[in-house]
Amino acid sequence: MPHSLDIGKGQLRALVKATPEALPRLPLVHSTDSYVFEDILADKATTPQNCDVFIGEALTYFFYGKPAFRPNLGSEPTALKHYFPVCLLFKPTWTAVIKRIFPLLTFTRK
C-alpha cells in the first residue's frame, strides 16, 4: 500500500515530464552535521538512514540546487562543534536512484 505522502506523485511526475529542462543543471545537495560527516569520509559514501516519515525505509535525503540544513528539532541549542552543519554538493552529472521527489514540504513544531 502506498504511503499517504506518495498520493498525487503521478501528477507531479507528469508536470515535470512536460516541462522543458532548465539549464544549467544545479547540483544535488546532502546536508548533515559534522559528526555524521566523519562517517561519510571514513566510508566514502552516504549511508541511507531509517526514515521517521516513511517508516521501514532507509533513505538518504537530497535537495536540488540549494543547501539547506534541518537540525533535530527535538534537541536543545548547542555550540558543540560536532553538530555544525555540513553540505555536500554532488555534480549535476551524478546519477542517483531517486525514489521520491517533493516540490515543497512544510514542517511545524508540535
C-alpha positions as CSV (number, residue, x, y, z in Angstrom):
1,M,0.0,0.0,0.0
2,P,1.5,3.4,-0.9
3,H,2.5,5.9,1.8
4,S,0.0,8.7,2.2
5,L,2.7,11.2,1.1
6,D,3.0,9.3,-2.2
7,I,-0.6,10.2,-3.3
8,G,-0.5,12.6,-6.2
9,K,3.0,11.8,-7.2
10,G,1.8,10.9,-10.7
11,Q,0.5,14.4,-11.2
12,L,3.9,15.9,-10.2
13,R,5.7,13.4,-12.4
14,A,3.5,14.4,-15.4
15,L,4.1,18.1,-14.8
16,V,7.9,17.6,-14.6
17,K,8.0,15.4,-17.7
18,A,6.0,18.0,-19.7
19,T,8.3,20.9,-18.7
20,P,11.5,21.6,-20.7
21,E,14.7,21.1,-18.8
22,A,16.2,24.2,-17.2
23,L,19.9,24.6,-17.9
24,P,22.4,24.6,-16.5
25,R,21.6,21.8,-14.1
26,L,22.2,22.5,-10.4
27,P,23.9,20.2,-8.0
28,L,22.3,17.8,-5.6
29,V,23.0,18.7,-2.0
30,H,23.1,16.5,1.0
31,S,23.1,18.2,4.4
32,T,24.3,16.6,7.6
33,D,26.2,17.5,10.8
34,S,30.0,17.3,11.2
35,Y,29.6,14.2,13.5
36,V,27.9,12.2,10.7
37,F,30.3,13.8,8.1
38,E,33.2,11.9,9.7
39,D,31.4,8.6,9.0
40,I,30.8,9.7,5.4
41,L,34.5,10.5,5.0
42,A,35.5,7.1,6.5
43,D,33.0,5.1,4.4
44,K,33.5,7.3,1.3
45,A,29.7,7.1,0.9
46,T,26.5,8.4,2.3
47,T,24.6,5.6,4.1
48,P,20.8,5.6,4.0
49,Q,19.2,6.0,7.4
50,N,15.8,4.8,8.8
51,C,13.2,7.5,8.0
52,D,10.8,8.8,10.6
53,V,8.3,9.7,7.9
54,F,8.5,6.7,5.5
55,I,8.6,4.0,8.3
56,G,10.5,0.9,7.4
57,E,12.6,2.6,4.7
58,A,16.2,3.5,4.8
59,L,16.7,6.7,2.8
60,T,19.2,9.5,2.0
61,Y,17.7,12.9,1.5
62,F,19.0,15.5,-1.1
63,F,18.0,19.0,-2.0
64,Y,18.1,20.1,-5.6
65,G,20.3,23.1,-6.1
66,K,20.3,24.6,-2.7
67,P,22.0,23.8,0.6
68,A,19.5,23.5,3.5
69,F,20.1,22.2,7.0
70,R,17.3,21.0,9.2
71,P,18.6,20.4,12.7
72,N,17.0,17.9,15.0
73,L,14.0,20.0,16.3
74,G,13.8,17.8,19.4
75,S,17.3,18.9,20.7
76,E,18.3,21.9,22.7
77,P,20.5,24.5,21.1
78,T,24.2,23.8,21.4
79,A,27.6,25.2,20.4
80,L,29.2,21.7,20.2
81,K,31.3,21.5,17.0
82,H,30.2,18.1,16.1
83,Y,26.7,19.5,15.4
84,F,28.0,22.1,12.9
85,P,26.2,21.8,9.5
86,V,28.0,20.3,6.5
87,C,26.6,20.5,3.0
88,L,27.9,18.0,0.3
89,L,27.5,19.1,-3.3
90,F,27.2,16.4,-6.0
91,K,28.0,17.1,-9.6
92,P,24.9,17.6,-11.8
93,T,26.1,14.7,-13.9
94,W,26.0,12.4,-10.9
95,T,23.1,9.9,-11.2
96,A,21.3,8.5,-8.3
97,V,18.3,6.2,-7.9
98,I,15.6,8.6,-6.9
99,K,12.7,7.1,-5.0
100,R,10.5,10.3,-4.4
101,I,10.6,13.9,-5.3
102,F,8.7,16.6,-3.4
103,P,8.4,20.2,-4.6
104,L,7.9,21.6,-1.1
105,L,7.4,20.2,2.4
106,T,6.3,22.4,5.3
107,F,7.0,21.2,8.8
108,T,5.7,22.8,12.0
109,R,6.8,22.3,15.6
110,K,4.3,20.4,17.8
